[in-house]
Amino acid sequence: PQGTRDYSPKQMAIRETVFNAIITCFKRHGAEVIDTPVFELKETLTGKYGEDSKLIYDLKDQGGELLSLRYDL
């Protein structure tokens, strides 16, 4: 959807270094790694968590689908 971005190889190298340091620290303390999208179809999100307009930020993709940012992560 519109509003997402690409990272260059240099930017990704920096991101990977930072994320690896964070993940290593978290794992050392018993955390587990997950990876989920930051947005979801609004219909799915409101079905899971109810309609609380203060917590849901709506987006609209170029195809007309209504998306929302996931606030729970």
MIBAVEX-867612 format. One record per atom (N, C-alpha, C): residue number from 1; atom name; x, y, z. Coordinates in steps of 0.05 Angstrom, whole numbers, plus 5000, padded with zeros to 4 digits. Layout:
REM residues N
NUM / CA / X / Y / Z;
...
END
This chain:
REM residues 73
1 / N / 5016 / 4976 / 5000;
1 / CA / 5000 / 5000 / 5000;
1 / C / 5017 / 5025 / 5000;
2 / N / 5006 / 5046 / 4990;
2 / CA / 5020 / 5072 / 4990;
2 / C / 5028 / 5080 / 5018;
3 / N / 5051 / 5091 / 5021;
3 / CA / 5061 / 5100 / 5047;
3 / C / 5081 / 5081 / 5059;
4 / N / 5085 / 5057 / 5047;
4 / CA / 5106 / 5040 / 5056;
4 / C / 5132 / 5048 / 5042;
5 / N / 5155 / 5038 / 5051;
5 / CA / 5180 / 5047 / 5039;
5 / C / 5199 / 5024 / 5034;
6 / N / 5218 / 5029 / 5017;
6 / CA / 5240 / 5011 / 5012;
6 / C / 5265 / 5021 / 5026;
7 / N / 5282 / 5002 / 5033;
7 / CA / 5308 / 5009 / 5046;
7 / C / 5331 / 5002 / 5027;
8 / N / 5350 / 5019 / 5025;
8 / CA / 5374 / 5014 / 5009;
8 / C / 5391 / 4993 / 5023;
9 / N / 5410 / 4981 / 5008;
9 / CA / 5428 / 4961 / 5021;
9 / C / 5443 / 4973 / 5045;
10 / N / 5452 / 4998 / 5043;
10 / CA / 5466 / 5010 / 5065;
10 / C / 5448 / 5014 / 5089;
11 / N / 5423 / 5023 / 5084;
11 / CA / 5404 / 5026 / 5106;
11 / C / 5397 / 4999 / 5119;
12 / N / 5395 / 4978 / 5102;
12 / CA / 5388 / 4951 / 5113;
12 / C / 5411 / 4940 / 5130;
13 / N / 5436 / 4946 / 5122;
13 / CA / 5459 / 4936 / 5138;
13 / C / 5458 / 4949 / 5166;
14 / N / 5451 / 4974 / 5167;
14 / CA / 5449 / 4988 / 5193;
14 / C / 5426 / 4976 / 5209;
15 / N / 5403 / 4973 / 5196;
15 / CA / 5379 / 4962 / 5210;
15 / C / 5385 / 4934 / 5220;
16 / N / 5397 / 4917 / 5204;
16 / CA / 5403 / 4890 / 5213;
16 / C / 5422 / 4890 / 5237;
17 / N / 5441 / 4907 / 5237;
17 / CA / 5460 / 4908 / 5260;
17 / C / 5445 / 4916 / 5285;
18 / N / 5428 / 4936 / 5283;
18 / CA / 5413 / 4946 / 5307;
18 / C / 5393 / 4924 / 5316;
19 / N / 5378 / 4913 / 5297;
19 / CA / 5358 / 4892 / 5304;
19 / C / 5372 / 4868 / 5316;
20 / N / 5394 / 4859 / 5305;
20 / CA / 5408 / 4836 / 5316;
20 / C / 5417 / 4841 / 5345;
21 / N / 5427 / 4865 / 5351;
21 / CA / 5434 / 4872 / 5378;
21 / C / 5410 / 4870 / 5397;
22 / N / 5388 / 4881 / 5388;
22 / CA / 5364 / 4881 / 5404;
22 / C / 5354 / 4853 / 5408;
23 / N / 5352 / 4837 / 5386;
23 / CA / 5342 / 4810 / 5388;
23 / C / 5360 / 4793 / 5406;
24 / N / 5386 / 4796 / 5404;
24 / CA / 5405 / 4781 / 5421;
24 / C / 5400 / 4787 / 5450;
25 / N / 5396 / 4812 / 5457;
25 / CA / 5391 / 4820 / 5484;
25 / C / 5364 / 4809 / 5494;
26 / N / 5344 / 4811 / 5478;
26 / CA / 5317 / 4801 / 5486;
26 / C / 5318 / 4771 / 5490;
27 / N / 5331 / 4756 / 5471;
27 / CA / 5332 / 4727 / 5473;
27 / C / 5347 / 4719 / 5499;
28 / N / 5368 / 4734 / 5505;
28 / CA / 5383 / 4728 / 5530;
28 / C / 5365 / 4729 / 5554;
29 / N / 5344 / 4744 / 5553;
29 / CA / 5325 / 4747 / 5576;
29 / C / 5300 / 4731 / 5571;
30 / N / 5300 / 4712 / 5552;
30 / CA / 5277 / 4694 / 5549;
30 / C / 5256 / 4702 / 5528;
31 / N / 5260 / 4723 / 5514;
31 / CA / 5240 / 4731 / 5494;
31 / C / 5241 / 4714 / 5469;
32 / N / 5219 / 4712 / 5455;
32 / CA / 5218 / 4698 / 5429;
32 / C / 5212 / 4718 / 5407;
33 / N / 5222 / 4712 / 5383;
33 / CA / 5220 / 4731 / 5360;
33 / C / 5194 / 4725 / 5345;
34 / N / 5179 / 4746 / 5338;
34 / CA / 5156 / 4744 / 5320;
34 / C / 5159 / 4766 / 5299;
35 / N / 5144 / 4763 / 5277;
35 / CA / 5144 / 4783 / 5256;
35 / C / 5116 / 4784 / 5245;
36 / N / 5103 / 4807 / 5247;
36 / CA / 5076 / 4810 / 5237;
36 / C / 5074 / 4837 / 5222;
37 / N / 5055 / 4840 / 5204;
37 / CA / 5052 / 4865 / 5190;
37 / C / 5042 / 4887 / 5209;
38 / N / 5050 / 4912 / 5203;
38 / CA / 5041 / 4934 / 5220;
38 / C / 5014 / 4944 / 5212;
39 / N / 5003 / 4935 / 5190;
39 / CA / 4976 / 4943 / 5182;
39 / C / 4959 / 4918 / 5175;
40 / N / 4934 / 4922 / 5176;
40 / CA / 4915 / 4900 / 5171;
40 / C / 4890 / 4912 / 5159;
41 / N / 4874 / 4895 / 5146;
41 / CA / 4848 / 4905 / 5136;
41 / C / 4832 / 4914 / 5161;
42 / N / 4820 / 4938 / 5158;
42 / CA / 4805 / 4949 / 5180;
42 / C / 4783 / 4930 / 5190;
43 / N / 4769 / 4917 / 5172;
43 / CA / 4748 / 4898 / 5179;
43 / C / 4759 / 4876 / 5198;
44 / N / 4782 / 4866 / 5191;
44 / CA / 4794 / 4845 / 5208;
44 / C / 4802 / 4856 / 5235;
45 / N / 4815 / 4879 / 5235;
45 / CA / 4824 / 4891 / 5260;
45 / C / 4801 / 4898 / 5279;
46 / N / 4780 / 4910 / 5268;
46 / CA / 4758 / 4918 / 5285;
46 / C / 4743 / 4893 / 5295;
47 / N / 4743 / 4872 / 5279;
47 / CA / 4730 / 4847 / 5287;
47 / C / 4745 / 4834 / 5310;
48 / N / 4771 / 4837 / 5311;
48 / CA / 4787 / 4825 / 5333;
48 / C / 4786 / 4841 / 5358;
49 / N / 4787 / 4868 / 5356;
49 / CA / 4791 / 4885 / 5379;
49 / C / 4768 / 4904 / 5384;
50 / N / 4748 / 4904 / 5368;
50 / CA / 4726 / 4923 / 5372;
50 / C / 4733 / 4950 / 5359;
51 / N / 4713 / 4966 / 5357;
51 / CA / 4717 / 4993 / 5345;
51 / C / 4723 / 5013 / 5366;
52 / N / 4748 / 5019 / 5370;
52 / CA / 4757 / 5040 / 5388;
52 / C / 4772 / 5061 / 5371;
53 / N / 4759 / 5081 / 5362;
53 / CA / 4771 / 5100 / 5343;
53 / C / 4795 / 5114 / 5354;
54 / N / 4799 / 5115 / 5380;
54 / CA / 4823 / 5127 / 5392;
54 / C / 4848 / 5110 / 5387;
55 / N / 4844 / 5084 / 5383;
55 / CA / 4867 / 5066 / 5380;
55 / C / 4872 / 5058 / 5352;
56 / N / 4854 / 5063 / 5334;
56 / CA / 4856 / 5054 / 5306;
56 / C / 4862 / 5078 / 5288;
57 / N / 4884 / 5076 / 5272;
57 / CA / 4891 / 5097 / 5253;
57 / C / 4885 / 5085 / 5225;
58 / N / 4866 / 5096 / 5211;
58 / CA / 4858 / 5086 / 5185;
58 / C / 4876 / 5095 / 5162;
59 / N / 4880 / 5077 / 5143;
59 / CA / 4895 / 5082 / 5119;
59 / C / 4877 / 5073 / 5096;
60 / N / 4882 / 5083 / 5072;
60 / CA / 4867 / 5074 / 5049;
60 / C / 4887 / 5068 / 5027;
61 / N / 4888 / 5044 / 5017;
61 / CA / 4908 / 5038 / 4996;
61 / C / 4897 / 5047 / 4969;
62 / N / 4914 / 5046 / 4948;
62 / CA / 4907 / 5056 / 4922;
62 / C / 4884 / 5040 / 4909;
63 / N / 4880 / 5016 / 4918;
63 / CA / 4859 / 4999 / 4907;
63 / C / 4832 / 5004 / 4920;
64 / N / 4832 / 5021 / 4941;
64 / CA / 4807 / 5027 / 4954;
64 / C / 4801 / 5011 / 4979;
65 / N / 4819 / 4992 / 4986;
65 / CA / 4815 / 4977 / 5011;
65 / C / 4821 / 4995 / 5035;
66 / N / 4805 / 4992 / 5056;
66 / CA / 4809 / 5007 / 5080;
66 / C / 4827 / 4990 / 5099;
67 / N / 4850 / 5001 / 5105;
67 / CA / 4870 / 4988 / 5123;
67 / C / 4872 / 5004 / 5148;
68 / N / 4882 / 4991 / 5169;
68 / CA / 4888 / 5005 / 5195;
68 / C / 4915 / 4996 / 5205;
69 / N / 4928 / 5014 / 5219;
69 / CA / 4953 / 5007 / 5232;
69 / C / 4948 / 4990 / 5256;
70 / N / 4964 / 4970 / 5261;
70 / CA / 4961 / 4953 / 5284;
70 / C / 4973 / 4967 / 5308;
71 / N / 4957 / 4974 / 5327;
71 / CA / 4966 / 4988 / 5351;
71 / C / 4975 / 4969 / 5373;
72 / N / 4969 / 4943 / 5371;
72 / CA / 4975 / 4924 / 5392;
72 / C / 5004 / 4915 / 5393;
73 / N / 5019 / 4922 / 5372;
73 / CA / 5047 / 4913 / 5372;
73 / C / 5065 / 4936 / 5377;
END
